[in-house]
Amino acid sequence: MAMALPLAGIRVLDISQVMAGPFCCMLLADMGADVIKIEPPETGDSTRQSMGFRLKGDDSPGFLALNRNKRSIALDLKSPEGRETLYALVKTADVLVENARPGVAARLGMDYDTLSAINPRLIYASISGFGQTGPWAQRPGFDLIAQAVSGILSSNGFEGMEPAKNSIPVADLGAGLFACYAILSSVIGRSVSGQGQFIDASLFEAAMALSVWETTELWGTGKSPVPIGSANRMSAPYQAVKASDGWFVIGAANQGLWLRMIAAMGIDHLQEDARFSTNAARVANRVVLIDELAPTFAGKTRDEWIAVLQEAGVPAAPILDYAEAVDCEQAIAREMVQMVPHPVEGEFRALGFPVKMSATPQQIRHPPPLLNEHDAEIRAELAQKGLLDAKRGAA
């Protein structure tokens, strides 16, 4: 008999929009939580309309990518009826996730103090640009802003060039991941204490928390890290290098791999050079080292070098674009692209589950919901519990 997914029986109210909150709630939904997405009437989550291209329906691919395994109900939370329905849902919920600017939830009567009085077991997660406290709390915050003020933007790209944003929205997605881990920790803690709690997550702190190597270099050297392209701050050579027909990456991240690499390349004599004999020396002389290696790398193609280095046990790989990455044999073997059925789109491609669980494999139980698609269903559930008048219409 198949086991229930780990979060089966956990109800999550997703009152968030765009990326960090929806991503967090989708991760919980993938693990079996019953995630109810609460959206504004008529417009819904702003991501439904925000991207500049569509598939077949009205919802953008961005919305489709972040909202599988959820149900949707549209509520006007500024209206008494909308708040009444929200409060009824809160009585049934384990978790609520919102990402309004600090103070907005209180003005709408949906802050932690109000809702925890209704349900003391509620775990309430707020995701904002800068957190609920501090002099920047009221500043609007997007991923780009968080990358800028956390230091990330200053350390990306190449020195002397325009600052380069990490193209992956690490602050947004990182905040969602950190909020998810805090929620799961709180669910475990509640099993002992019986009490919920307030979680305060932010894009700014997520971006800073992911800057482990960069802050280590700052505190170790007393200098803010400068941009170094694809290179690694703690190991060398660990970066993109150029073969006769283009770029690929190598990862000689420790002394053993360095020795294997130069042996496979027939340049063992570099170990006799004091500038390159230790990892610390190679990091300090990274630019000179790559210049020294360049003529040798230029003597073979990318595929030839990758084969030579992998045979020697040295990590090396081609640089794939996204079209190549999603269709590569490893992504296929790991089911990292899945076809999602949808009532309007028919089906569409989406990224699969990034972790595999042997006893409780995740599954796509629901396609991303249409706006207010589950209104009648959710209201009927609340009416059955005596929490809402079954005759009351949609908000």
N, C-alpha and C positions, 0 to 999 in steps of 0.2 A: 504494500500500500504506500502510495506517495505521501511524503510528509508535507505538512503545511509550510508555506514560506515563513521565514523567521518573524516577520512583522504582521502576519495575519492576525486580525483582531485589534490592531492599533489603528485608530482613526486620526487623520491629519487634516487640518483645515489650512488650505493654501490661500492666503490673502496677499500674495505677492505677485509682482509683475516683472517682466523683462527676463533677467538671467539668473542671478544668484539664488533668490528664493525658489523660483520654479525648478532650477537644477537640483537644489537640495531636496525638494519635495518629490521630484521624479526618482531620485535615488531611493528615497523611503518607499515610494510606490513600487519600484522594481523589486524591493524586498518583501512585498506583500501587503504594505499598509493600504488602507482604504483612504485615498487622498481625494478630498473634495475641494475643487478649485472654485473659490468664491470670486466672481468677477463683476465689474460694473455692468449694468444693463446697457444694451445697444452696442457699446464699443468693445467690451470685454478687456482682457489683458492687452495692453498697448502693443505687445509684440505680435498680436494677430495681424496687425496692419502695418507694422513699422518697416519691414524690409522692402526693398525696391523690386522684388520679383515674386511671382506666384507660380504654383503648379497648376492645378485645375480649379480649386476652390478659392474662397476669400481669405482663408488663413495662410499666413506666410510660412515658408519652410522653417523659419526660426522658431515660431510657436510650435510647429509640429515636432521639432527636434527636442523640445524641453518639457513636453507635457503628456507623454504617453502614460498609460496606466492610471489616469485620473478621471474623475467625474466632474461635471461643471454645473454650477447653479449661479444665476445672476441675481445679485442683491444690491439694492441702493442702500448703502450703509449710512447715508445721511437721513434716511427716512425712518420713522418709528417702526414700520412693518419690517423693513430690512434688518434693523437691529434686533427686533423680536425673533426673527428667524435665525439670525446669527447666534443669539443667546441660547436658543433651543439646540442649535448644533453644538455649541460649546459644552453643553451638559453631556453630550455623547462623545466628546473628543478627548484624545490623549495629548495631542500636540497642535499648536497653532503657529504658523510661520507668516510674518508680515515684513514688509520692507519699506514702510512709509518713513518720511523724515521724522526725526524725534519730535514728539509733541502732537503729531497728527492723530495717532491712534487714541490718545486721551481725549482730543476734541471730538472724536467720533464715538466715544464711549466704548471703545474696544481695546483699552490699554490693559496691561497685566493686572493691575490692582482690581479693576472692574471685573475682568473675566475670571480671575482666580477666586474671587468671592463667590462666583457662580459655580465654579468647579475647582476646588483646591488641588486636585491631581493634575491640573493642566500644566503642560510644559510649553512655555511661550517663548518663541525665538524671534527676536527682532534683528534684521539685517539692514544696516545703513551704510552710508559712505564712510563715516568717521566714528561711529559708536554713539551711545546715548549721552556721554559726558565729554567734558573737555572743551577748549575754546573753539574747536572746529566742528563741534557736533551739528550745528545748524547749516553747515555748508552743503550744497548739493554735491553728490559724489557719484562719479561714473568710473568705470575701469581705467580709462585714460588718466583721470585725475589722480586716482590712487596710485597708479604706476609712476606718475610724475613726482608726487610728494613722498613716496616711500623709498625713493632712490633707484627703483628699477630702470626708469627711463634714462637716468644718467649713466648707467653701466651697460646698456645695450648698444649694439652696432659697432662702429669703429671710431677710434679717437679722431677728433677733428671734423667729423661729419655731423649731419643733422641728427639730433637725438632719435633713437629708434624705439618705438613701442614694441613690446613683446606681442607678436600677432595673435597668440593665444591669450584670451582675456583672463589672465592669471588671478587678478584681484577679484573679479566677479565669480569665477568658478572656484577659486580658493575659498572665498567667503562661504559659498554654498557647501563646500566639502567640510569646512571647519564647523559650520552650523550643524551639519548632519552628524558629525562625530559627537558634538556636544549634546544633541538631542538623544542619540542612542545611549550616551553615558547617563543622561538624566532618566531615561526610561529604566535603565538598570538600577540606578540609585533609588528611584521611586518604588521599586519592588521591595525595598527595605524600609524606606521612610514613610511611604504612602503619600508623600507630598510632591507636587510639581515644583517648578522653579522658572525663573526668568533667565533667558540666554541673550546676551548682548554681543553680536558679531558685526564685523565691519569689513569693508573692502580694504581700507587702509591697513588694518592690522593683519589681514590675510596676506596682503602684498609684502608687508614687512616680515611676517613669519616665514614666508617662502624664500627670503633673502639670506639664507643660512651661509652660503659661501662668501657672499659679498660683505656681510657684516663681520665675518671672521677675518677677512683680509683687512678691513678697516681697523679693527681692534688689535690685530697682530702687527700691522705695519705703521699704524697711525695716519694712514692716508686713505682717502676715499678711492675705491676701485675705479679705474678708467675702463672704457669700453675695449674689449679684446675680441670682437667678432665671435667666431664659433669656438674659440679656445676655452679651456677650463682653467679656473683660477688656482687650482691646487695640484694639477698634474700636467705633464708635458712629455711627449707630444700627444695631445688629446683634442683634435680639432679637424677641420676640413683641410685637405691638401689637394694639390692639383697634379693629376696624371696627364699623359699625353693627349687624352681626349676629353678632359674635364675634371670636375671635382668629385671627391669622395671623402669619407671620414675614417679616421683611425683613432684607436683608444688605447694607447700604451700608458695605462694609468698607474702603473707601479714599476718598480725596478725590474722585476722578473719579466714583465711584458716588454719593457724597453730592450732588454737583452735578447729576447726572442725576435723582436722586430728587426734589430740591426743585423742579427745573424741571418735571418731569412732574406734580408735585402743585400747581404754581402758587404756591409759597411761596419764590421765589428770594430774597426779602428777608432770609431767615434767614442767608444767607451774610454779610450786613453786620453781623451780631451777633457781637461778639468772643468770646462764650461758645461759639459754634458754628462758627467760621470754619475751624478746623483739626481734624483727628482727635483730637489731644491735648486740645484744648479740649472737644470733644464728649464724650470719655471722662470728663474731670473733671467735666462738668456733665450727665452722662447722665440723671439723674432729671428735671432741669429741662427738658432737651431733649424727653424723651418727653411731659412735661406740655404742652409747647408744641405738639407735633405732634398730641396727642390730639384736639382739636376737628376738625382737618382729616380725620384718619382716620375719625372718627365720621360723616362726611358721606357715605360710600359703604359698600357691602357688601364683604365679604372678596373675593369673586370679581371685583368691579369693580376694587378696588385691585390685586389680583394681576395682572389683565390690563393695567392702566395701567402698572404698574412693570415687568413683563416686556417690554412693548412698548418701554419706554425703556432696556432692557438692565440693569435693576436686579434682582438676585435677590430673589424673593419666592415664598412657597409656603403652601398650606394646612397646617394641623396635622392630620394623619391619625391615627386610632387604628390599632391593629395589624390589625384586620379590614379597614379600608380600605387600609392600606399593602400587605398581601400580595395584594390583588386589584386594585391600581392598574395602569394600562396599562404603566407603565415596568417594574414588577416582572414582569408577564406577558411583556413583550418581552424582558427579560433572563433569563427562565427562573429567577427567584429562588424559585419554589415548584415542587417536583417531587413526583410521586407515586412512593412507594417500595413495591415489592412486598414482601410479608412472608408467611411460611408460616402465621401465626396471624391476623394483622390483615387479611389480604387485600391491602390497600394502605393507606398513610396519607400525609398531606401532610407535607412536610419542606422546610426551607429549601434552596435550591440552592447552587451553587458561587459564591463571591463574586468570583472572578477568572475570566476567560475566556482560554483558551490556544488559539492558532490551529492549531498542528500536533498538539498532544496534548490535546484537550479531555477534561476529567474526565468520569467516568461512575460511575453507581451499579452496581458490580460485584457486591456482596453486600448483602443487607438486614442490619440489625442482627441479630447472631446470637442464637439461643436459647442458654441456659446449657449449656455443654459440647457444643454441637451438632457440633463438628468434632473431637471427641476421637479417634475411630477414624482419621479422615483424617490428622490431624497425627501420631499415633503410627505410622501406616504409613509416612509420609514419613521419620520418624526411623529406623525399622527398616530401611528401604531403604538409608539411609546408614550402617547398622551402628552407630547411636548408641543404640539402645534395643531391648530384647527385644520382638519383635512380639507375644508371647503375654501380656505384662504387661497387666493390666486398667487401667481408669480409676482415677485417684487417689481 
